[in-house]
Amino acid sequence: MESAAKKPWWQMTRTPATGFWLGGLWLVFSVSRWWSLEPSGSWVGPASGTLFTLLGASYLASATADLRRRRTVAAG
């Protein structure tokens, strides 16, 4: 009995389009967070800006890899 293929461990969304949308949204959040930083010496602002940037980059990388994998499979 064969089961359906599982998605790769790195794939964060079901479709590349969703990954691009979510990645773009997180990057907008990160830009707005970095833009609104105040020199107060608190670690929360830079930490959240870094987290948002990493989340956006992760979603974009996952979507790009998934898109390339789908194109490779479709091409044969």
N, C-alpha and C positions, 0 to 999 in steps of 0.2 A: 504494500500500500504506500503510495507516494503522496507526500503533502505538498501544499502550495509553497512556492519559493518565498522565503522570508526576505524582508527588506534588509539591506546592509546595516551594520551597527552604527555607521556614521550618518545615515539618512535621518534628518530631523523632521521632515514633513513628507506628506504623501506625494505631492507634486512639486516640481521645480518652481512653478509660478507662486505657490504659497510661500515657499522658502525665500524667493526674491522679495515678496511683499513684506514678510515678517522681518527679514534682514534690513530692508530699507526703513521700516518703522523703528527698529531698534537703533539704527544709525541716526535717524532724526532725533530720537530721544537723547542719544549720546552727544550730538552736536549742541542741542539745546542745553544739556547739562554742563558741558564744557564752557559754553558761552556765558552761562549765568554764574560761574564760579566766582566767589568772593575771596579775597586774600585773608581769610579769618584764621587760617592755621588748622582748621578741622580736617580730618582725614576722610570724612563721609563724602564730601563732594567729589574729590578725585577718585575715590574708590567706586562710587556709583557710576561716574563717567567712564571709568575703565571697564566696569562690568557691562555697561550698555554697549560699549564699543566691541568688546569681545563677543557678546551675544549676536550683534549685527553681523560681524565678520564670520561667525560660525554658521549662521543661517545662510549667508551668501555663499560660503564655501560648500556647504552641503547641497544647496540648490544647483550650483555650478557642476559639482561632481555628479549629481544625479542626472542632470541634463546631458552631460558628456556620456555617461553610461548608457542612457536611453538611445542616444544617437548612434553609439557604437553597436548596440544590440540591433537596432533597426537597420543599420547598414549591412549587417551580415556578419 
